């Protein structure tokens, strides 16, 4: 280890950071995970998470997939725009896959990863907060506070996967951001007719609204301007459901109940280059995307898997050296930049009432429906990345 305490230190024990650690088990590389929570497998997050079939394949390789309960498949996605022509139906059958994606509870995913971290030969420093890092030509020193004690460890490579919580760990990175002027309302809604494992993505001038099948209900993601969201959150359940019915329509039947209502602001934030000297940024620490098309988690998980694959590809390489990190950057740059650009473009094109764009949107949706090879290529891109 060239005199360092660990080969790799990962800041953040969430799914993305944990994925790298678990993928490296048995590699001969020593790994430590620094997690701010006292229990890496605990989470009170009530949100659901949509993951692609490609992400399922990664979770299967990591041994996480069998531990997830409950999991609801998405077998088709109905895409349309309100007040305009054009719609398409994306189906797993057309993609020759068992499902396009899956909806899981984030807390359940975190619990599964936490158990895996605890059971493997990984040093887990729980309840620890990183206070400073210093990189040199051959390593990184990471200072952290655990309870009342301040300590430090050294590593050849630092991986920051803390969800963007520690802005100081991105020192030296060029961070770009764009406010969308939108907030998202999330919750679980019950509908009068079974969801039949069908998801809906409906574009409106105020922003997209999505329904995702989850158990016997649907996970709701409703985007709107902040003042409109203020009003929605203030409504009693009956008033909220009436508003939702008028906004979404009756494709899913009548909306009968709403639970776990919450809101969060939507911002595009990403670092121009997630590879810094002796440091790699992953997940939301590298890019936080709009939830449209559900690309954020899936992109972060692909980053984590490919980073682990790069570290394992040549045991003779210094994991934090320029040669290894340049290799990772080259592998991931196309998928990452296209994922960011695609998400941002969809928001700009579909979240407005500009008449010429309405025609363009309708033509694009019609093209997907009328030209099967184009539709299949689009689905492949959404599911597996670039």
Secondary structure, DSSP 8 states (H G I E B T S, - for coil): -TT-SEEEEEE--SHHHHHHHHHTTTSS--EEEEESSS-TT------EEEEEHHHHHHHHHHT-GGG--SEEEE-EEEEEETTSS-EEEEEHHHHTSS-SEEEEEHHHHHHHHHHHHHHSS-EEEETEEEEEEEE-SS-EEEEEEETTEEEEEEEEEEEE-STT--GGGGTT--EEEEEEEEEEEEEEEEESS--TTEEEEEE-TT--EEEEEETTEEEEEEEE-HHHHHHHHHS-HHHHHHHHHHHH-STT--EEEEEEEEEEEEEEEEES-SEETTEEE-GGGTEE--SGGG-HHHHHHHHHHHHHHHHHH-TTS-TTSHHHHHHHHHHHHHHHHHHHHHHHHHHHHHSS--HHHHHHHHHHHHHHHH-HHHHHHHHHHHHH--
